[in-house]
Amino acid sequence: MISSKLTSKAQTTIPQPVRVALRLEPGDELVYEIVDQRVILTRARTSGRADDPFRTFHEWSTEADAEAYAEL
């Protein structure tokens, strides 16, 4: 069993064997799923795209916009 301690600020260090098993790197996002009395920790899926600050602007998500800005 692998364990870690919780700090007074509700923080913990993810143990090295867990980081290796999940292939975690600095900046990765984690997903917590609570099932009964257990927590399942997984690395969040990434879309493979660079961080796009405009992805939340749905009005700019037409095919014409994608074509116009494809070279940026």
KOLVOKE-757701 format. One line per 4 residues: number of its first residue (from 1); their letters; for each residue x, y, z of N, C-alpha, C. Coordinates in pm, whole numbers, padded with zeros to 5 digits, m for minus. Example, Ala and Ser with C-alpha at 12.3 -4.5 7.8 and 13.67 -1.06 7.14 Angstrom:
<atoms>
1) as) 01319/m00569/00780/01230/m00450/00780/01320/m00330/00780 ~ 01285/m00225/00708/01367/m00106/00714/01290/00003/00787
</atoms>
This chain:
<atoms>
1) miss) 00085/m00118/00000/00000/00000/00000/00089/00124/00000 ~ 00051/00222/m00079/00123/00349/m00089/00041/00454/m00015 ~ 00107/00538/00064/00034/00640/00138/00109/00772/00137 ~ 00038/00879/00173/00097/01011/00189/00016/01084/00295
5) klts) 00072/01192/00347/00005/01269/00452/m00060/01393/00394 ~ m00166/01437/00460/m00236/01558/00423/m00184/01672/00511 ~ m00152/01786/00449/m00103/01900/00526/m00221/01977/00585 ~ m00191/02077/00665/m00296/02160/00725/m00371/02240/00619
9) kaqt) m00311/02255/00500/m00377/02327/00391/m00444/02230/00292 ~ m00466/02107/00336/m00531/02003/00255/m00453/01968/00129 ~ m00322/01974/00138/m00235/01938/00026/m00162/01809/00058 ~ m00123/01739/m00047/m00044/01618/m00031/00052/01605/m00148
13) tipq) 00156/01527/m00130/00247/01496/m00239/00205/01362/m00297 ~ 00192/01355/m00428/00159/01228/m00491/00286/01145/m00491 ~ 00282/01028/m00428/00403/00946/m00418/00461/00910/m00555 ~ 00591/00897/m00559/00663/00871/m00684/00611/00748/m00758
17) pvrv) 00582/00636/m00694/00531/00521/m00770/00397/00551/m00840 ~ 00315/00635/m00780/00188/00674/m00841/00214/00765/m00960 ~ 00305/00862/m00945/00339/00953/m01055/00392/00875/m01174 ~ 00475/00775/m01148/00531/00693/m01256/00420/00611/m01322
21) alrl) 00336/00548/m01242/00230/00462/m01296/00133/00541/m01385 ~ 00104/00666/m01346/00012/00749/m01423/00083/00835/m01527 ~ 00217/00826/m01529/00299/00907/m01620/00268/01056/m01602 ~ 00266/01099/m01476/00235/01239/m01444/00357/01327/m01460
25) epgd) 00334/01446/m01509/00438/01547/m01522/00386/01677/m01463 ~ 00476/01769/m01426/00430/01897/m01372/00331/01965/m01467 ~ 00223/02014/m01413/00121/02081/m01493/00007/01990/m01537 ~ 00023/01858/m01523/m00085/01767/m01559/m00205/01789/m01468
29) elvy) m00322/01769/m01523/m00444/01779/m01444/m00486/01640/m01400 ~ m00548/01634/m01282/m00592/01507/m01226/m00743/01505/m01217 ~ m00799/01385/m01224/m00943/01365/m01210/m00965/01276/m01088 ~ m01056/01318/m01001/m01091/01240/m00883/m01233/01188/m00900
33) eivd) m01251/01058/m00881/m01383/00999/m00887/m01409/00927/m00756 ~ m01519/00959/m00691/m01553/00896/m00564/m01652/00783/m00592 ~ m01613/00663/m00553/m01698/00545/m00570/m01706/00477/m00434 ~ m01826/00474/m00377/m01846/00421/m00242/m01753/00496/m00147
37) qrvi) m01664/00427/m00080/m01572/00490/00015/m01430/00498/m00042 ~ m01417/00495/m00175/m01285/00498/m00240/m01276/00615/m00337 ~ m01154/00659/m00359/m01130/00764/m00458/m01042/00706/m00567 ~ m01084/00726/m00691/m01006/00681/m00805/m00938/00804/m00865
41) ltra) m00806/00800/m00871/m00727/00912/m00921/m00674/00875/m01059 ~ m00702/00958/m01158/m00651/00936/m01293/m00599/01067/m01350 ~ m00512/01055/m01447/m00464/01174/m01518/m00572/01216/m01616 ~ m00603/01345/m01619/m00706/01396/m01711/m00658/01378/m01854
45) rtsg) m00751/01346/m01939/m00717/01333/m02080/m00690/01471/m02138 ~ m00592/01478/m02224/m00564/01603/m02292/m00607/01588/m02437 ~ m00648/01695/m02495/m00697/01691/m02633/m00584/01689/m02733 ~ m00460/01711/m02687/m00349/01715/m02780/m00330/01852/m02843
49) radd) m00426/01940/m02822/m00416/02075/m02877/m00340/02165/m02780 ~ m00278/02267/m02835/m00214/02367/m02750/m00323/02440/m02672 ~ m00288/02496/m02560/m00386/02569/m02481/m00439/02684/m02565 ~ m00567/02684/m02590/m00632/02783/m02676/m00726/02869/m02594
53) pfrt) m00690/02995/m02567/m00776/03080/m02485/m00910/03113/m02551 ~ m00923/03088/m02682/m01046/03120/m02753/m01141/03001/m02768 ~ m01104/02884/m02713/m01188/02766/m02732/m01325/02778/m02665 ~ m01341/02872/m02573/m01471/02888/m02508/m01564/02982/m02586
57) fhew) m01512/03048/m02688/m01595/03137/m02769/m01659/03057/m02882 ~ m01777/03003/m02855/m01842/02914/m02951/m01883/02987/m03079 ~ m01901/03118/m03071/m01940/03191/m03191/m01828/03196/m03294 ~ m01706/03159/m03253/m01593/03156/m03345/m01557/03014/m03385
61) stea) m01651/02924/m03377/m01618/02784/m03403/m01676/02733/m03534 ~ m01693/02823/m03631/m01745/02778/m03760/m01630/02722/m03844 ~ m01667/02650/m03946/m01566/02594/m04037/m01488/02705/m04107 ~ m01556/02815/m04140/m01489/02928/m04205/m01383/02989/m04114
65) daea) m01414/03000/m03985/m01316/03053/m03889/m01196/02960/m03876 ~ m01221/02830/m03868/m01112/02734/m03856/m01020/02743/m03977 ~ m01078/02759/m04095/m01000/02769/m04218/m00922/02900/m04221 ~ m00986/03010/m04180/m00921/03141/m04184/m00804/03152/m04088
69) yael) m00815/03086/m03972/m00711/03099/m03870/m00621/02977/m03861 ~ m00629/02885/m03955/m00553/02761/m03950/m00402/02782/m03951 ~ m00356/02886/m04015/m00212/02909/m04028/m00151/02986/m03911 ~ m00231/03029/m03817/m00178/03107/m03703/m00105/03023/m03605
</atoms>
